[in-house]
């Protein structure tokens, strides 16, 4: 499984620790230009060229790319307090503020404690019926499209249904029906955030450039919807039984205080973004992979027919839809929604015998580690049976980490996995989702790992 590891958890480095192998760019401009041109190729190049740790630098910037499960575990779990999310993550704060994804330190720990009860497993399981109802509405709406055989954008459809579900789970409101344009506003904001992540200098939003104005309009629209719902709930919370109501009721054990409207807004915006976008891209990629691998699709359809016998899935069915879950897991391996996790070291550290200087960045790359040839046999091949209990048991914990890990493991991972399993089963039960040969689909980083082009597909009833 690769080189022997010497990982310390002390937040310090020995004097004899070596500099990691890597590449120096002439200027930061060259560094950002290479990253922006094809960030995924750059990340894969690091492993192929230098091994489990690669250094990229251009003064004053230095980033270490970490690929080995033990290195990832060190940063996310064993020595996590030495690593914060860094300035790069701060570039998404104009959209989601100080939510769980971006906040740090004691403030993050307080927010996590307040939000955690809303994501208790039993609470998440109560949303299964919401997911089924939204899936049924979507599939009924596909009947006309299937009859005409005209192509449609699968990614757009997945975004609509998952946005509807997250709105109902968060607020008890269908964001698609009650707030026209929310989906478009979120996509506009996502595009802006993606461009910010790969630009040399962050945008100054006070400058009335066209892209700044588009982003600000989108953010205002999202704020109107979210803050309007929060303020309405403050006035009348009678009968509310959703994630927002639980977060509003939560109180800090030490101070007795709850979340302010602004804190609620930031958490809700984070959950809307993460809660619909990540599952939407997972479902879109899963449908494409199944179309490209008909044997796996036949096995999946046989399982769904046997377990469901033509009815909607229920929560009790999910443990029996084992191949369905493995298809979701394998899709998350090949197309992790968040392909890069960045951190910055507070103090000097040592990983694998190499020094990580203070105030330098580290990047953990699910997209590349999930394809690490020392960890995965024939890693580019779609094989859901990698995730049988027997094969999963012999893999290192952080060989697979689509939701991160350690204390900052994604709080909504159970919600996302349940949603993906239910919706995928419902789609496969009723339709063949087939590629349009003249419309090739590639992928790119746009905050999440999204299709670069519209994912044009055709429907055929089962």
Steps between C-alpha positions, in 0.01 A plus 500: 500500500787737443781629713535449874357800680639698789222735605523709813198653671684770689471800269879521473772382263843351569795708392614222269162472325533536124327731258242314297578452130318732267499779247564872519313740272673823393223725635166460682337596171647188333383290795140622481495482121598131510247429774221680317574337164442146630505464879417129497789427263735692730383302801544165323840606371624549857440134589635366171814714507596513868302238694291533815620852587567769242598864555395783270635845567548846364609754758321591723267205436569138595253212486551133580285245320427198722372174355563221752223398745731536803599851395135593453410349837777703662364830368128436539503300822819436696642854490196687375541791743821599322311553173238756414313549175715791390452807288390312188184377672437857607419579140163327530405707806330769286232235434476281810654727765612334825317171456633162609696463176700820545511585873788407729599446862267549795233663284492194270486262798206694647314499169565130451361421845189706430440348156588137582163396653321602179711242315452211740451177306142450617420857399651452155309177449172687545567678169477183290135568413588854385764355268257243357229757433742734323639210295149390400408851380817518293449159341135571420614819331740298285222308326449760226875530440530121473212488250667752268853351540641853494822554697494680834767629738524237773719718723236773499229249594708358784567851631129580499392190690776524762432872550134416553593234758743719694241780511236267642744348752637837612188714495201290401490710179556387140765748383428416136133592521509769768805693384536511125858559394666360813664222300633743239622737772684217674664392173610859432650524848673164460659609173632817665643305795671253266668779306611660826670179615724495193579870467825657611326782688151493656241730349419833659123490507475880530621526141190489275642246255232294316591171673500670842157648430363162389626340819363775723157476335500124552605537865228761564240266356618212716514722809146625442371145493702363792472799736132535415439142607704540822324823597162345427587204718603732785150649487317170476670167561181309585503147363841531334690170496803550277875560526458877533266466797746268675790742443289793624411310817859389574674675791867513592560293814728765653335831409141393435507701176363387167599596148438852373317556172835557330645177635190311394524660156861387458426144610190477282688635198773242562245220524318612185825509306645176635168322545380529144811544285701203627214249467395641163843448345527153656169391347588646160834319491340176624246502216775565245718220641211253494429586137866435419500167691187305398592186696510698825174670404330162440616370837378817669160485331463135604569592864252786493231284338554224755497727806234755403272297271377816328430714807680805637797436728458544872757551772473129586602406145835679503701226678380257231597730210865410552615522138319835470710632787818354350426678170469827694827429683687417179364813334629704794838332458535593133322836521530631857284817511776684688815384316748708706515578873740779592658582836775728630750413776513719811834360617771302326419131474652181366317252277661190352847626590448831319472842660179698460603860579272722706251711305521284187210325335416133468255357250330164549353368179220243517491505121861375480519284814186320382704408190827419681636186326649369828156514664258408222530221244438629145397834654336657191255209463142535630456211742233536772613172656808678636265598781393157618558469875786256446694725260429818694626344825858463370531856366653780708238736646614801300543323168140614448382831644237669281358683804831591662575358843597564859314762706398685182340201332209637297205537738252412222668184366223266619235725346685504166558124489139417583373750243727365226404138572126573497499716188730271302278201577191692389660618175631156401168341592309708243740615227804420294706819497706486180782715366468700181802389292563839343516668843822402677523578871820595681548634851648806667529657844236765562511488880365147448607250233237586238439410135678752279219485241124453539450128570270425209317168553190325366239306694343165420236346729593169660 
